[in-house]
Amino acid sequence: MYTHGGPGWYNRGMPGSNSPRLVLVGGGHAHLEVLHRMRQRRPSARVLLVSAYPRHHYSGMVPGYLAGSYREEEIAFDLAAQAAAAGAQFLCDEVSGLDPQSRRLVTRGHGTIEFDRVSFNIGSRAAGWDLPSVRRHAQLVKPISRAVQLRQRTLTLGRSGEEVHVSVVGAGAAGVEVALALRRLLEEQGARPRITLWEASATILDGYPEHVRRRANRILARAGVEVRTEAPVAAVGPSMIEPERGDRQPADLTVWLAGPAAPPLFRDSGLPVDARGFLLVDPTLRSVGDERIFGAGDCVTPAEDPGTPKAGVYAVREAPVLSRNLEAVLGGAAPAVRYRPQEGFLSILNTSDGKALLHYRGLVSHSRWAWRLKDWIDRRFVSKYE
């Protein structure tokens, strides 16, 4: 649905208006910041936010939500309200096509949308999601709004009071946090959780130092989470999971958190992409192939820093750069700010036991104070956009 006018309002423009048309595709962290800054300084443009989902859930608090530490309303943003506060329109629809030459977007339910500038903040997909058995039987957490469905399904399983087998595929930071969160949720429901964490590579938490991985493995072991590395998954069924090597295992619930894969939108657009299909952007966050197209977050790869991890902390740092550069080009100026990925960042994983695993440079701590710090940082982030 559109808010603040019918579908023709944006494409035609307001009576007498010749202002440029900016489309923000996706309601992720970076676009929340763009809208936030528009509240203070309204742009000389007609702005439309398009998202396949009416709410954006803050990924940093999703494990806490799954474990019961937060209510949904504490971690979610109403995107229509965010757009309205910035003087923009909102369309709840999925963008399925992009034609840079004609400056048009194709949506699933509302036809085409014309743009003068467009920015993408649509995140990534889970690798392997195209496998038929995975699509049919596994539970996604991305897009993050599916975490609501995951929590409800886990609660239903837990109320049985019986043994519940859960497989979490992907032992990155999200997989570790979700495995521990679901264990806590099931235990609080009186069930007997049997959690298995599956990882195709040789180690969990790829990209983390070895001493952090060792600490995480000890935490998982104490929680009774079985870790299986070098164990790629071949298929998923309604009550089982099948590794490429070895026997099928029972799984009442399979959560698919394999690594990031690119959305197909850019591959079909003719724009330059990296080897995996993510949109290549320059340091001003513009497409290296079209200066009218911007992007931030997991859906893009900085062409000058292609090894930048797909993690939310990078989208948060990109957000003010994207906002200032969009403001500049809408005002007829050149982008003024360049983004350089930070060399390191503070990592705090919620272990759902009243503690968190903190890593920053040489410091590692699994403690209650680390959890309190994470909770304070996350609540502060959410309150900024309320």
N, C-alpha and C positions, 0 to 999 in steps of 0.2 A: 504494500500500500504506500501511497504518497501521503505526506503531511504538508499542510500549508499550501494547498492548491492542487489542481488536477494534474495529470501526466503532461499536458501540453504547456503548463506554466513554465517549466524549466527550458524546454527546447525553444519556445517562442520568445521567452523573456517577458519581463513585466512591460506594460505599455510604455513606450518611449525609451526603453532601456537598450543600450548597445554594449553593455558591460560584458566582459569575457565569461565563458562558462567553464567552471572548474568542477570536475567530478572526482570525488574521493571514493575509491573502490575498496571496501573492507573497513571494518570498525576496530582495527587493532590499536596497540599502544601508541604508535606514531600518529595516527589520525585523531585519536583522542586529544593529543597535544595540539594538533593543528586547530581543532575546533575550540579548544580551551583558549588559545591565543586570539581567535577570532571574536571571542566574547569581549575582549578589551579593545580590539581594533578591528572593526568590521572591514572586510576586504571590498575592493571595488570590483566585485565579481558576483555572478550568480553561482551559488555553491550547492551541490547535490551530493549527499552521502548515500552510497548504495552498499547494502550488506545483505547477505543471504540469511542473516539471523537478526532478530530484533534486539538482542542483548549481547554485549561483550562481557565475557567472564575473565577476570584477571588471573592469568595462568599461575602467578606466584602463590596464590592462595587456594588453588584448586585441590592440592593434596590435603590441606587443612579442612576444606569443605567436605571432601570425601570422608575424612576421619571424624567429622562432627564438630570441629572447632569453630566453624563459621556457618552462618546461614547463607542461603543463596543470595539474598538481597545485599549481604555485606560484601560480596565479591563481584557483583554484576553491575553493568552500566546500561541504562535505557538509552539506546542509540537515537531514537526519535527525539527524546528530551535533550540529549547532547547536541543534536543538530539544531533544534529549535532555539536553544540558548545562544547559539552562534549565528542565528539568522539564516540558517541553511535549511534545505529540504531533506527529507529522508525517504528512501525507497527500499523496502524490504524485498529483495530479489537477488538472484545470482547472475553475475556477469559471466556469460559463457563464450563470448567472442570479442576480439579486439581487431579493428582495422585501422592501423595508424594513418594510412594514406587518406582515407575519407574522414578521419577523426570521428569514428563511431564505435560505440560499444553495443554488443548484442546481449540482451537479457533473456532469461528463460520465460518470463511472464509479461513483460511490458515492451517488447519490441526493441527498437534501437534508441540509443541516447547519443546525441552529438556533444562534442567537447572541444574546447580550445586548449585546455590543459587537463591532464588526468594524472592521478597519483594512486598507486597500488600499495595496499597494506593488508594482504590477504593470507599471510602466513604460508605454511607448507602443508603437504599431505604426509600421511604415514607411508613409508616405503613398504611395498608388498600388499598394499590394500587392493590392488587390482586382481589378486588371486581370488577366484570365485568362492572357494570355501571360506576364505577370510572375510570377504564382503558379506557372506551369508550368515556366518555364525559368530564372528568376533565382535567385541565391543570397542568402539573408538573413544578416545578422550579428545582428539582433535577433530573438528573444531571444538573448542573448550566447552561450548554449550552442551555437548554430549555427556559431560561429566554429571549432569543432572540425571540423565537416564542411567548412567552407570551406578550412581549412588542408590537410586530406587531399586534397581535390579539386585544389587548386593544386599540391601535391606530385606528384600523378599526372600532371598536365599538364606540369609542369616536367621530369619524368624523360625525356620524349621528346627533349630536347635541341634541339628545333626552335623556330621562332617561335611565340609564344603571345600571342594577342590577348585582353586583359582590359579590360572596361568597368566603371567604377565610377560609379554613378548617385547624384549628391548630393555637392556639394563643400563641405559643412560640415566641421567639425573631424574628425569620424569618417571622412568620405570622403577627405580629404587624407591622414590617417594610414594608412588601409587601402590606398590606392593606392600609397604609398611602401613599405609593408610587403610587399605582394605582389610589387612589382618586385624587392625584395631577395631574397625567397624564391625566385622563379623564376630569378634570376641565379645564386644559389648552387647550384641544381639543374642548371646548365649550359644553361638555356633562353635564348632571346632574347625578353625581354618587350616587348610593345607595349601600353602602358597608356594608356587614354583616360579622363579624368575629365569627366563630363557634369553640367552644372548648368543648371537651368531659368531662374534669375535672371541678372542682369547681372554678378554678381561671385561669386567664391568667398568662403568664410568670412564669410557674412552676419552682421552684428553686431559684427565686428572692425573696428578702425580701419584706414584706408586704408594706412598705412605697414606694418602687419602683413600685409595682403593682398599688398602689393607684394613683401615679403620672401618670403612663401610661394610666390608665383608664380615667383620666381627659383629657389627650391629645387626646385620641380616641374620647371621647364625644365631645370635641370642634371641632374636624374634621368631626363630623357627622357620625362616624363609629359605627354601632350598634354591641354590644358585647353580644353573647349568650353563657353562660357557662352551664355546665351540659347538653350539647346538642349534643350527638354523632349523626353522620350522617349515615343514612341507605343506601341512594342511591342518585345518581346524574343523571340528564337527560340533554338533549341538551339545555333546557331553564328553568330548575328547580332544586331545591335541596330538599331532603326529610329527615328530622330528624327522629330519632327513635321514638320520642314522639312529637306529634304535626302535624300541617298541612304542606303540601308542600309550598315552597316559590319560587318566581320567581328568576331565576339566569341566566342572559345572559352569564355569565362566572363564572366558579368555579375553584379556584386555590387550589390544594391539597398540604397542608404543614403539614400533620399530623406527629407525632413524628417518630424517626428513627427506621427502621427495618433492620435486617441483610441481606446482599446479600446471595442468596442460595448457592453460590459457596462452602462455608466452611462446611455447613451441610452435603454435599454429599462426602466430602473428607476423612472422618474418623479422621480428626484432632480434638483436644479438642476445644470445643466452650462453651460459656456461655449459660444460659437458653434461651436467645433470638436468639442464632445462630451466635454471633460475635466471631471471632477468639481470643482465649485466648493467651496472650503473657506475657513473663516474663519481669523483669525490663530492660533487654537489647533489648527488642522489638523482641525477637525470639519467635516463637510458643513454647508453653510449651510441645508440643508433637513431635517436629521435629526441630533440631537446624539449619537445612538448610533453614528454612522458616522464614521470617521476616514480620512485618506489622506495620502500623502506621495510625493514623487518626481515623475516625469514624467507620471503618470496624473492628477494634480490641477493645478488652477489656483488660486492665492490670489486670492480675490474682490477684495481690496483692492489687489492688485498684479498685475493680469492680464497684464502684459507680462513677467513672470518667465520667463527662458529655460528650456527643457527640457534641463537639463544636470545631470550627476551631482553636481557640487559643491553644488547646491542641496539635493539629497536628503540629502547628508552633513550639511549644516547643519540640515536639518529633523529629522534623526534624534533628537537628544537632546530636542528639544521634544516630538515625538511620544511618546517613551518616558516622559517625566515626566508628560505629560497623561493617557496611558493608565493609568499607575500611580495618578494622582489619582482618576480617575473610577471605577476598580475598587475603590478604597478608600472610595468614597462622597463624595468631595470634587469641587469644580469644577476644571476645567483651570486650572493655575496659571501657565503659561508661554505667551508669545506669540511667534510667528515673524515676523520681518521680513526679507525677502530682502536679501542684501548688495548694495551698489551696484556692486561690481566684484569680480573674483576673479583669482587667479593662474592663467594658462593656460599649459600646457606641452604642445606637440605633439611626439610621437615621430616623427622624420623617417627613422628606420631606417638611418642612416648613421653611427651612433656619436654623433650630436648630437640636440638637441631645439630647437624653436623656442619660446622663452619670451616671454610678454607679461605685464607687470604695470604698470598705470598708464602712465607714459611710457617704461618700459624695454622694449626688444626685443633679444633675443640669440638667435642660432643658434649653439650652442656645445656642446662636450663637457661643460662644467660644468653646463649646463642639463639635459642628459641624466642626469648623475649625481644632480642634485637631484631630478628626476622619479622616477628609480629608487628613491632613498631614501624619498621621500614614499609611493610606491606600496607598497613592501615594508613600510614601517611600518604602513600602513593594514591590509594583509592580516594582519600578525603580531598585530594587536590582537584578531582574532577566531579565531586558531588555538586 
